[in-house]
Amino acid sequence: MTTTSRTTFNRTLDGIRDTLLRIGAMTDQALERAMAALAHKDQALARQVVEDDEAINQLRFQVEHDCLSLIARQQPAAGDLRQIVAALNIVLDLERIGDYAAGIAKTCLRLGEDAESPEVPDGLWRMAQMARSMLDRVLEAYARSDEEAAEAIAARDEEIDAQYQTLFSKLMNEMSEGSWHSAPLLYYLFAGHNLERVADRVTNIAERVVFMSRGTFTELNTEQEEPAGLE
């Protein structure tokens, strides 16, 4: 590349990274608001989370367009190409995390304003806090190209899987005992499943951070068992 084209390339690549971090912040906020809507049975807030998901989708398309334009126009070398390929993968995972947040909000809408339904289980709150922490940390690892931090974050996926298994067992027992109608408990279980999937997507992002540094795709947490769930 000429000096001018290299400057333009770097500016575009920096813009892609900044947009990815912006999407990450939006998905984190969506998770926070979706859980708040679920806890307070706030239908208006839940609808807002669902509506705001479209903005995340549009930014995903912008990132994909910018990445493909760089590849077509600049023919980047190996190191630069890894960053672009990683961005194409990461933006998809972030967009899916936004979908999971919207899914939790839709759960709130289905649950309605039933004052008799049980409170959000503590285990579900723990999963949400853990998933959001993992997301925040993996975005920091991406911004710094920190492969060691990425590997450490991915290792936490096993913790959230264990939390989900505990929640699954607890809610299934409560349903079998008939202490509550099954529907609200099933909705909480769906929300937990979405949070478990958030952690899986974070692990995918961590793998892309490692790829950026090493140039090879490394599957993290290959020995973990599939959690009991609703797939």
C-alpha positions in Angstrom: 0.0 0.0 0.0 1.0 3.6 -0.5 1.3 5.8 2.5 -2.0 7.5 1.7 -3.8 4.2 1.1 -2.3 2.8 4.3 -3.6 5.7 6.3 -7.0 5.3 4.8 -6.9 1.6 5.5 -5.9 2.1 9.2 -8.6 4.7 9.6 -11.3 2.3 8.3 -10.0 -0.6 10.4 -10.0 1.6 13.5 -13.6 2.6 12.6 -14.6 -1.0 12.4 -13.1 -1.7 15.8 -14.9 1.3 17.3 -18.2 0.2 15.8 -17.8 -3.3 17.2 -17.1 -1.9 20.6 -20.2 0.4 20.2 -22.3 -2.6 19.3 -20.9 -4.5 22.3 -22.0 -1.6 24.6 -25.4 -1.7 23.0 -25.9 -5.4 23.6 -24.7 -5.1 27.2 -27.3 -2.3 27.8 -29.9 -4.5 26.1 -29.2 -7.4 28.4 -29.4 -5.0 31.4 -32.7 -3.5 30.3 -34.2 -6.9 29.4 -33.5 -8.3 32.8 -34.9 -5.1 34.4 -38.0 -5.4 32.3 -38.4 -9.1 33.3 -37.9 -8.3 37.0 -40.4 -5.4 37.1 -42.8 -6.8 34.5 -42.2 -3.6 32.6 -43.9 -4.1 29.3 -42.9 -0.7 27.8 -39.2 -1.3 28.6 -39.4 -4.8 27.1 -40.9 -3.4 23.9 -38.2 -0.8 23.7 -35.5 -3.5 24.0 -37.1 -5.4 21.1 -37.4 -2.3 19.0 -33.8 -1.2 19.7 -32.5 -4.5 18.4 -32.9 -3.2 14.8 -30.2 -0.6 15.5 -27.8 -3.4 16.4 -28.7 -5.2 13.2 -28.1 -2.1 11.0 -24.6 -1.6 12.6 -23.8 -5.2 11.9 -24.5 -4.7 8.2 -22.3 -1.5 8.3 -19.4 -3.5 9.7 -19.8 -6.3 7.2 -19.9 -3.8 4.3 -16.8 -2.0 5.6 -14.9 -5.3 6.1 -15.7 -6.6 2.6 -14.8 -3.2 1.1 -11.4 -3.3 2.7 -10.8 -6.8 1.4 -11.9 -6.0 -2.2 -10.1 -2.6 -2.5 -6.9 -3.0 -0.4 -6.1 -6.7 -0.6 -4.7 -6.7 2.9 -1.7 -8.7 4.0 -2.0 -11.6 6.5 -2.0 -9.7 9.8 -4.5 -7.1 8.6 -6.7 -9.8 7.0 -6.9 -11.6 10.3 -8.3 -8.5 12.0 -10.9 -8.2 9.2 -11.9 -11.8 9.3 -12.1 -11.7 13.1 -14.3 -8.6 12.9 -16.7 -10.3 10.5 -17.1 -13.2 12.9 -17.3 -11.0 16.1 -20.0 -8.7 14.7 -22.2 -11.7 14.0 -21.8 -13.0 17.5 -22.6 -9.6 19.0 -25.7 -9.3 16.8 -26.8 -12.7 18.1 -26.3 -11.5 21.7 -28.6 -8.6 20.9 -31.1 -11.2 19.7 -30.8 -13.1 23.0 -31.5 -9.9 24.9 -34.5 -9.2 22.7 -35.6 -12.8 23.4 -35.5 -12.2 27.1 -37.6 -9.0 26.6 -40.1 -11.0 24.5 -40.3 -13.4 27.4 -41.3 -10.5 29.6 -44.0 -9.6 27.1 -45.4 -13.1 27.1 -45.3 -13.2 30.9 -47.4 -10.1 31.0 -48.1 -8.2 34.2 -49.2 -11.1 36.3 -48.6 -10.0 39.8 -49.0 -13.6 41.0 -46.1 -14.9 39.1 -42.9 -15.8 41.1 -40.0 -13.3 41.3 -37.0 -13.7 39.0 -34.9 -16.5 40.5 -31.6 -15.6 42.1 -29.9 -18.0 39.8 -31.1 -16.1 36.8 -29.7 -12.9 38.1 -26.4 -14.6 38.7 -26.3 -15.8 35.2 -27.1 -12.4 33.8 -24.4 -10.7 35.9 -21.9 -13.3 34.9 -22.8 -13.1 31.2 -22.5 -9.3 31.2 -19.2 -9.5 33.0 -17.9 -11.9 30.4 -19.1 -9.7 27.6 -17.5 -6.6 29.0 -14.2 -8.4 29.6 -14.0 -10.0 26.1 -14.6 -6.6 24.5 -11.7 -5.2 26.5 -9.6 -8.2 25.4 -10.5 -7.5 21.8 -9.7 -3.8 22.1 -6.2 -4.7 23.4 -5.7 -7.9 21.3 -5.1 -9.7 24.6 -5.2 -13.4 23.8 -4.4 -14.5 27.4 -7.3 -12.5 28.7 -9.6 -14.0 26.0 -8.7 -17.5 27.0 -9.4 -16.8 30.7 -12.8 -15.3 29.8 -13.7 -18.4 27.7 -12.9 -20.7 30.6 -15.7 -19.0 32.6 -18.3 -20.5 30.1 -18.2 -23.6 32.2 -19.3 -21.7 35.2 -22.4 -20.2 33.5 -23.2 -23.7 32.1 -23.2 -25.0 35.7 -25.4 -22.1 36.8 -27.9 -22.9 34.0 -28.0 -26.6 34.9 -28.7 -25.6 38.5 -31.5 -23.2 37.5 -32.9 -25.9 35.1 -33.1 -28.5 37.9 -34.6 -26.0 40.4 -37.3 -24.7 38.1 -38.2 -28.2 36.9 -38.6 -29.4 40.5 -40.8 -26.4 41.3 -43.0 -27.2 38.2 -43.3 -30.8 39.3 -44.3 -29.8 42.8 -47.0 -27.6 41.4 -46.3 -24.7 43.7 -46.6 -22.3 40.7 -48.3 -22.5 37.3 -45.7 -23.9 34.9 -45.8 -21.0 32.4 -43.9 -18.3 34.4 -41.3 -20.8 35.3 -40.9 -21.9 31.7 -40.4 -18.3 30.7 -37.7 -17.9 33.3 -36.1 -21.1 31.9 -36.2 -19.6 28.4 -34.5 -16.5 29.7 -31.8 -18.6 31.4 -31.2 -20.5 28.1 -30.7 -17.2 26.3 -28.1 -16.1 28.9 -26.3 -19.5 28.5 -26.2 -18.8 24.8 -24.8 -15.3 25.4 -21.8 -17.0 27.2 -21.3 -19.3 24.2 -21.2 -16.3 21.9 -18.7 -14.6 24.2 -16.5 -17.7 23.9 -16.7 -17.4 20.1 -15.5 -13.8 20.4 -12.6 -14.9 22.6 -11.6 -17.5 20.0 -11.5 -14.7 17.4 -9.3 -12.6 19.6 -6.9 -15.6 19.9 -7.1 -16.0 16.1 -6.1 -12.3 15.6 -2.8 -13.0 17.5 -1.9 -16.5 16.5 -3.4 -16.8 13.0 -5.0 -20.1 13.8 -8.5 -21.0 14.9 -8.5 -22.5 18.3 -11.6 -24.0 19.8 -11.8 -23.1 23.5 -13.5 -25.3 26.2 -13.6 -28.3 23.9 -14.1 -30.8 26.8 -17.1 -29.2 28.4 -20.4 -31.1 28.3 -23.5 -29.7 26.7 -25.7 -28.2 29.3 -29.2 -29.6 29.8 -31.4 -27.3 27.9 -34.1 -26.4 25.4 -32.2 -26.9 22.1 
